[in-house]
Amino acid sequence: MNPPPNRKLRIQLVLPFLGITGGNKTVMEFASRLAARGHDAWLIYGQPDVPWWKPRGFTRIKLRDWGLRPWVDWFDVRAPIIRCPNLEDRHVPDADVVIATCWSNAHAVAALSPAKGKKLYYVQAYETDWIEDKAACDDGYRLPMRQMVNASWLGRLMWEKFSQPSVKIIPPIDYEQYVLRPQREFRRPPRCLLLYHTLEVKGAADGIAAFERAAREVPGMTLTLYGTRSVGLQTPHRVAGTVPESKMAGLYHDHDIFIWPSHREGLGAPPMEAMACQCAVATTDNGGSEEFAFHEKTALISPPRDVAALAANILRLATDIELRKRLARTGCEWVRNHITWEQACGGMERCFTDDTLWKGPAASAFPEEAP
């Protein structure tokens, strides 16, 4: 549907670090898929050399530099990863395109010479929500780089607050990983699932409180908390801890209701993953959810920070099994049919070569298809 450019491009996507985050996973997937579409695409990040007299760190870095150990062992990266001592011009390879993906590398990318590629900034969240240096973060959004955003609300924010036009590129999930089981079980009482995080903006405390309020009316309903921040958590609820990517589809299928209580979210891959596995979603109207959550059609939506409203939606899904089935099925169909990698990668390729796309907030990468 969306053919790649008629020439192979050299594309470098800049990571802030190699840790497990939703944003990093998305960037790695884009690099892998752009490489599969015939481009010379790689990931790059800055990390200083470790002195030889620190044997453990020095050995680990060198084994990875030499390709004897993987840089990332928590995700199937299908594109090269290059480590640079820093992101100064002399260390960064020449390319056709260079993409900043985080406030922490935006300033360095903006300072690179033109030989390092056309400068783009893929904005995946309003990072000022959790960054201490809010001024530097906001200044990054004002840099003279073409912006791509992963959700409409971010495009509106960049336009209204920073006078920056943007193009919207919604990143899908890996549907090959989140395979739908032939038979989806709808349990009574249901099992609920929540991604635990310590950042207040993620709203985990609201989600737990809302579940506990709803659970008073539904004997036997359970809650599972998962995620790296849940390890060691003291709670009466079940704690799954860090779940490998290969096990996530099974986790969603083993639960019936996914609770997404975020106060503000760039996009939100976890609820999309849950929907792809026919797990009914109770989410807040947190910004990113507007791309896939439509009240009473694909999910139930409540205002951010409104524990009572979120609890009421959880209770509805728990007690009305026909509603839960309907939303689980329509949500699954919607994300699988409307948010695709073909469209995302094709749109990003257009951003690499067509400067006329930037006409306002969250413009379409395919203007001829826009309503």
C-alpha positions in Angstrom: 0.0 0.0 0.0 2.8 2.4 0.9 5.9 1.6 -1.1 9.3 2.7 0.4 11.3 5.5 -1.3 13.0 4.5 -4.5 16.4 4.6 -2.9 18.0 3.1 0.1 18.5 5.5 3.0 21.0 5.5 5.8 19.0 6.1 8.9 20.2 6.4 12.5 17.8 6.4 15.4 19.3 7.7 18.6 18.6 5.9 21.9 18.9 7.6 25.3 20.1 4.4 26.9 19.5 0.6 26.5 17.2 0.0 29.4 13.7 -1.4 29.3 11.1 1.3 28.4 8.2 1.4 26.1 9.8 4.2 24.1 13.0 2.3 23.6 11.1 -0.8 22.5 9.2 1.3 19.9 12.4 2.9 18.5 14.1 -0.6 18.3 11.1 -1.9 16.4 11.1 1.0 14.0 14.9 0.4 13.3 14.3 -3.3 12.8 11.4 -2.8 10.4 13.1 0.0 8.4 16.1 -2.3 7.9 13.7 -5.1 6.8 12.3 -2.6 4.2 15.7 -2.3 2.6 17.2 0.7 4.3 20.6 0.8 6.1 19.1 1.5 9.5 20.9 1.3 12.9 20.5 2.4 16.5 23.1 4.6 18.1 23.6 5.8 21.7 26.3 7.6 23.7 28.1 5.8 26.5 31.6 6.8 27.6 34.4 4.2 27.5 35.1 2.4 30.8 38.7 2.6 32.0 40.7 -0.7 31.7 41.3 -0.6 35.4 37.6 -1.2 36.0 37.7 -4.8 34.8 34.0 -5.7 35.1 32.6 -2.7 33.3 35.5 -2.6 30.8 35.1 -6.3 29.9 31.3 -6.0 29.5 31.6 -3.0 27.2 34.3 -4.5 25.0 32.5 -7.9 24.6 29.5 -5.9 23.4 31.6 -3.7 21.2 33.1 -6.7 19.6 29.7 -8.4 19.0 30.4 -11.3 21.5 27.6 -10.3 23.7 24.2 -8.7 22.7 23.7 -5.0 23.6 20.0 -5.8 24.3 18.9 -9.2 25.7 15.3 -8.2 26.6 14.1 -7.5 23.1 14.5 -9.0 19.6 16.5 -6.2 17.9 17.0 -6.8 14.2 19.1 -3.8 13.5 22.7 -3.0 14.5 23.4 -1.1 17.7 26.4 1.3 17.7 27.9 2.7 20.9 29.7 6.1 20.8 31.7 7.6 23.6 29.3 10.6 23.1 27.1 12.1 20.4 29.6 14.6 19.1 30.1 15.0 15.4 33.5 13.1 15.3 31.9 10.0 16.8 28.6 9.9 14.9 28.5 8.2 11.5 27.3 10.1 8.4 23.8 9.3 7.4 20.8 10.6 5.4 18.5 10.8 8.4 19.2 11.1 12.2 16.3 10.8 14.6 16.3 12.1 18.2 13.9 10.0 20.4 14.2 11.6 23.8 14.8 15.0 25.4 18.2 13.8 26.7 19.6 13.3 23.1 17.6 16.1 21.3 20.1 18.8 22.0 23.0 16.6 20.9 21.2 15.6 17.7 20.3 19.3 16.9 24.0 20.2 17.2 25.2 17.6 14.7 26.5 18.7 11.3 24.3 18.2 8.2 26.5 15.3 7.1 24.9 13.2 10.0 21.5 13.4 8.3 18.3 15.3 8.1 17.3 16.0 11.7 14.0 14.7 13.0 12.7 14.4 16.5 10.2 11.6 17.3 8.3 12.9 20.3 6.7 10.0 22.2 5.6 11.7 25.4 5.6 15.0 27.1 8.7 14.2 29.1 8.5 17.3 31.3 5.9 15.4 33.3 8.6 13.4 35.0 12.0 15.1 34.2 13.6 17.3 36.9 15.2 19.6 34.4 11.9 20.8 32.9 13.4 23.9 31.3 16.0 21.8 29.3 13.3 19.4 28.4 11.0 22.1 27.1 13.8 23.8 25.3 14.4 20.5 23.4 10.9 20.8 21.8 11.8 24.3 20.5 14.9 23.0 18.6 15.0 23.5 14.8 14.2 19.8 14.0 11.2 18.4 12.2 8.9 16.8 14.7 7.0 13.5 14.4 4.6 12.6 17.2 3.0 9.4 18.2 -0.4 10.8 19.1 -2.7 13.7 18.2 -2.7 15.3 21.6 1.1 15.6 21.5 0.9 17.3 18.2 -1.6 19.8 19.5 0.7 20.5 22.6 3.8 21.0 20.4 1.8 23.4 18.2 0.1 25.4 21.0 3.0 25.6 23.4 6.1 25.5 21.2 4.8 26.6 17.8 6.1 23.4 16.3 4.2 21.7 13.4 4.3 17.9 13.4 3.4 14.7 11.5 1.6 11.9 13.4 3.2 8.4 13.2 1.3 6.0 15.5 3.6 3.0 16.4 1.7 -0.3 16.4 2.6 -3.3 18.6 4.1 -6.5 17.3 1.1 -8.5 16.3 3.2 -11.5 15.6 4.1 -11.6 19.3 0.6 -10.9 20.6 -1.0 -13.7 18.8 -4.7 -14.1 19.5 -5.7 -17.5 21.0 -8.4 -19.4 19.1 -10.6 -19.6 22.2 -10.7 -16.6 24.6 -11.9 -17.4 28.1 -14.2 -14.9 29.8 -14.1 -15.6 33.5 -16.5 -15.1 36.3 -15.2 -13.5 38.5 -12.7 -11.8 36.3 -9.0 -11.3 36.8 -7.7 -7.8 36.5 -4.2 -6.7 35.4 -2.3 -3.4 36.0 1.2 -2.3 35.0 2.7 -1.0 38.2 4.9 2.1 38.1 6.2 4.4 40.8 5.8 7.7 38.8 2.8 9.5 40.0 1.8 10.5 36.5 1.3 6.7 35.7 -1.6 6.6 38.2 -0.9 3.2 39.6 -2.2 4.2 43.1 -5.4 5.3 41.4 -5.7 2.0 39.6 -5.2 -0.1 42.7 -7.7 2.0 44.7 -10.3 1.8 41.9 -9.9 -2.0 41.7 -10.3 -2.3 45.5 -13.4 -0.2 45.4 -14.9 -2.3 42.6 -13.8 -5.6 44.2 -16.0 -5.0 47.2 -19.0 -5.7 44.9 -17.4 -8.7 43.1 -16.3 -11.4 45.4 -13.3 -13.4 44.1 -12.1 -10.8 41.6 -8.3 -10.5 41.6 -5.7 -8.0 40.6 -2.2 -8.8 39.2 0.5 -6.1 39.2 3.5 -6.5 36.8 6.5 -4.6 35.6 10.0 -4.0 36.7 8.9 -1.5 39.4 6.6 -4.1 41.0 9.5 -6.4 42.0 9.6 -6.6 45.8 6.3 -4.6 46.2 4.5 -5.3 49.5 0.8 -5.7 48.6 -2.0 -8.1 49.2 -2.4 -8.4 45.4 -0.6 -10.8 43.2 2.8 -9.5 41.9 4.1 -10.9 38.6 7.3 -8.8 38.6 9.3 -8.4 35.4 7.6 -10.4 32.7 9.7 -11.4 29.6 8.4 -10.1 26.3 7.8 -13.7 25.1 5.4 -14.2 28.1 3.4 -11.0 27.8 0.7 -12.4 25.4 0.1 -15.2 27.8 -0.2 -12.8 30.7 -2.9 -10.8 28.8 -4.8 -13.9 27.9 -4.8 -15.1 31.5 -6.6 -11.9 32.6 -9.9 -10.4 31.6 -9.7 -6.7 32.4 -6.7 -4.4 31.8 -6.7 -1.2 34.0 -4.8 1.8 32.5 -5.1 4.6 35.1 -2.4 7.0 33.7 -2.9 10.7 34.3 -1.1 11.6 31.0 0.4 9.2 28.5 2.2 9.7 25.2 0.4 6.8 23.5 0.2 3.7 25.7 1.4 0.4 24.2 0.3 -1.8 27.1 -3.5 -1.2 26.6 -3.1 -1.8 22.8 -1.3 -5.1 23.6 -4.1 -6.0 26.0 -6.8 -5.2 23.4 -4.9 -7.2 20.7 -5.3 -10.2 23.1 -9.0 -9.5 23.7 -8.5 -8.2 27.2 -11.2 -5.6 27.9 -9.7 -2.2 28.8 -10.8 0.3 31.4 -8.7 3.4 30.7 -8.5 7.1 31.6 -8.8 9.9 29.0 -5.0 10.4 29.3 -4.2 11.8 25.8 -2.7 8.9 24.0 -5.7 6.7 24.7 -7.8 8.8 22.2 -6.0 7.0 19.3 -7.5 3.6 20.2 -10.0 3.8 23.1 -13.5 5.0 22.2 -16.0 4.9 25.0 -18.5 2.1 24.9 -17.1 1.0 21.5 -13.6 -0.3 22.1 -13.1 0.4 25.9 -14.6 2.2 28.9 -13.1 5.6 29.6 -13.0 7.8 32.7 -11.4 11.1 33.6 -7.8 11.0 34.9 -7.5 10.9 38.7 -11.2 10.1 39.1 -10.9 6.9 41.2 -14.7 6.6 41.6 -15.4 6.7 37.8 -12.6 4.3 37.1 -13.9 1.9 39.7 -17.4 2.2 38.2 -16.1 1.2 34.8 -14.1 -1.8 36.3 -17.3 -2.9 38.0 -19.3 -2.7 34.8 -16.8 -4.9 33.0 -16.7 -7.3 35.9 -20.5 -7.7 36.2 -21.7 -7.3 32.6 -20.0 -10.2 30.8 -21.7 -9.4 27.5 -20.3 -5.9 27.6 -16.9 -7.2 28.4 -17.0 -9.7 25.5 -18.2 -7.0 23.1 -15.5 -4.5 24.0 -12.8 -7.1 24.1 -13.7 -8.2 20.6 -14.2 -4.8 19.0 -11.1 -3.4 20.7 -9.1 -6.3 19.3 -10.4 -5.8 15.8 -9.9 -2.0 15.9 -6.2 -2.0 16.9 -5.3 -4.9 14.5 -7.0 -3.3 11.5 -6.3 0.4 12.0 -2.9 0.7 13.6 -0.4 -1.1 11.3 3.3 -1.2 10.8 2.9 -0.8 7.1 1.3 2.5 7.6 3.7 3.6 10.4 6.9 2.7 8.5 5.5 4.1 5.2 4.6 7.4 7.0 8.0 7.7 8.5 9.7 7.1 5.1 7.6 10.0 3.7 8.9 12.2 6.6 12.4 11.4 5.5 11.9 12.8 2.0 8.9 15.1 1.9 9.3 18.5 3.8 5.8 19.6 2.7 4.1 17.3 5.2 4.6 19.7 8.2 1.5 22.0 7.9 0.1 22.0 11.4 -0.4 19.9 14.5 -0.2 16.1 14.0 -0.6 16.3 10.2 -1.2 13.2 8.3 1.8 11.4 6.7 -0.6 10.6 3.8 -2.4 13.9 3.2 -4.2 12.6 0.1 -5.9 10.0 2.4 -6.8 12.5 5.1 -10.6 13.2 5.5 
